[in-house]
């Protein structure tokens, strides 16, 4: 398979999954796929996401036909089950799973992820949504508009161009409108508690839903922080920083001068293991680095080593403290 320059990693991964679903790969094709997977660690994440979408789609079809789990298992083609078993092993490595689409009485489709899950959703117009951990969106298309509502968490939107049919993402009191572009919207903004919009490609318009705040236009490598109390603040973002901030697509978390307290809060979105920091001075220490979102203990040990702190674990609680406070913390955890 030749991956043209215009094809993204996710596009190539989806093409491989589609080919596998049609028929078993030949020996040469399998070797070509494996070489592509090994060429870049990001390829495994994209491949697992594509298989998760396939599993979700097949399951949704079976459920809509009234078959439930038993019928789905019985009717799944043998080759699809073999491919999905392989994909589950990859997905377990990168922590990428998916749950199904739900259709509500309002005619919209709802997509959601549980804690620790990442889901890429292809839409009927050729666009795609990548949902971060513990996130939810509502999708409702009409002939004149493509309306998305971010109900929770964070999502990346890769929008197919259609000037006659605007693509509008609503998050709280903020509307983000695009024709054809790639941008992320987050309700987990770390500093202001508002809505964050990060543009990877193209141009988007950011506006307050009530018109109480002057709208703003963003181009690639810019971010907007929208909050009705302070308006819409715009910041330039380096290309490398854009990729780092979207590292959650590969099951990673990137920190660039964030405090330990902020980092601990971010890990809570991906794992049931909590990082607890009782000392505000320790919590205010700043860190830089890229860490696995599903390994808060590994993160705690890494920053403890670099910052001279002590790590103590009790069940699902990991405490970071200064060496002087460590004996007292140990007694309180017993």
LINSUL-V929788 format. One record per backbone hydrogen bond with DSSP energy under -1.0 kcal/mol. NH is the residue of the N-H (numbers start at 0). CO is the residue of the C=O. Records with the same first field share a line. If there is no record, write none. Layout:
NH->CO + CO
//
This chain:
6->3
11->7
12->8
13->9
14->10
15->11
16->12
17->13
18->14
19->15
20->16
21->17
22->18
29->25
30->26
31->27
32->28
33->29
34->30
35->31
36->32
37->33
42->39
45->41
46->42
47->43
48->44
49->45
50->46
51->47
52->48
53->49
54->50
55->51
56->52
57->53
58->54
59->55
60->56
61->57
62->58
63->59
64->60
65->62
66->61
70->66
71->67
72->68
73->69
74->70
75->71
80->76
81->77
82->78
83->79
84->80
85->81
86->82
87->83
88->84
89->85
90->86
91->87
92->88
93->89
94->90
95->90
101->109
103->107
106->103
108->138
109->101
110->136
112->134
116->113
118->130
120->128
122->126
125->122
127->157
128->120
129->155
130->118
131->153
133->113
135->151
136->110
137->148
138->108
139->146
141->144
145->165
146->139
147->167
148->137
149->169
150->135
151->135
154->184
155->129
156->182
157->127
158->180
164->161
166->177
167->145
168->175
169->147
170->173
173->170
174->206
175->168
176->204
177->166
181->200
182->156
183->197
184->154
185->195
186->152
194->225
195->185
196->223
197->183
198->221
199->181
200->181
203->217
204->176
205->215
206->174
208->172
210->207
215->205
217->203
220->198
222->234
223->196
224->232
225->194
226->230
229->226
230->226
232->224
234->222
236->220
241->237
242->238
243->239
244->240
245->241
246->243
248->245
249->246
250->247
251->246
252->290
254->288
256->286
259->284
260->282
262->258
263->259
264->260
265->261
266->262
267->263
268->265
269->266
270->266
273->315
275->317
282->278
283->279
284->281
286->257
288->254
290->252
292->250
294->291
298->294
299->295
300->296
301->297
302->298
303->299
304->300
305->301
306->302
307->303
308->303
309->320
311->318
313->316
316->313
317->273
318->311
319->275
320->309
325->321
328->324
329->325
330->326
331->327
332->328
//
